[in-house]
């Protein structure tokens, strides 16, 4: 009986130890918990305002500090398959970029240390106003079945100078176009009036000259007639 109780005690102790071991294995580390919380959070959204001609840094960083295999910066508001910036296999591909961004976008850190995927957009214009998204694929994503780029950052960029933005620039152009429709007929009418005045002046001047010539002609004829009708003087 004592032997049976001893065996049961040993079984209970072994079971308790196994349960403790399993519970310890299931408890994630602080780093794993931080990564899971970070992955569950929505992409960071920032609003940036700059002036035309300036350089702006579009911030993006992978919180896991993993090595970045692929980086995509795009503008979803343009609905284009081309990119603002595209990086893969340790090099950028300018041919994949939107034409207006070629030669104007560089990595802030060419080595992308500590997950830094930020880029510098140079010499901005009002046409650069829009939404920018940063998506990456890292080494830790290699275990996934699908290497889908993960959205890390969203930048809402506004380029304005003295209240002039891409939106109200278009409005201004429309207003200028509308004003042209008003100015052109007015200018044409003024030109026509000026031409009429010039032509009328020339007609009046010619008429006045003709009348003056006609009035001088009878006096000249009368003088000639008097000369021809007077008798010749006799020689002394």
Buried (B, 14 or more C-beta within 10 A) or exposed (E): EEEEEEEEEEEEEEEEEEEEEEEEEEEEEEEEEEBEEEEEEEEBEEEBEBEBEEEBEBBBBBBBEBEBBBBBBBBEEEEEEBBBBBBBEEEBEBEBBBEEBEEBBEBBEEEBEEBBBBBBBBEBEBEBBBBBBBBBBBEBBEEEEEEEBBBBBBBBBBBBEEEBBBEEBEEEEEEEEEEEEEEEEEEEEEEEEEEEEEEEEEEEEEEEEEEEEEEEEEEEEEEEEEEEEEEEEEEE
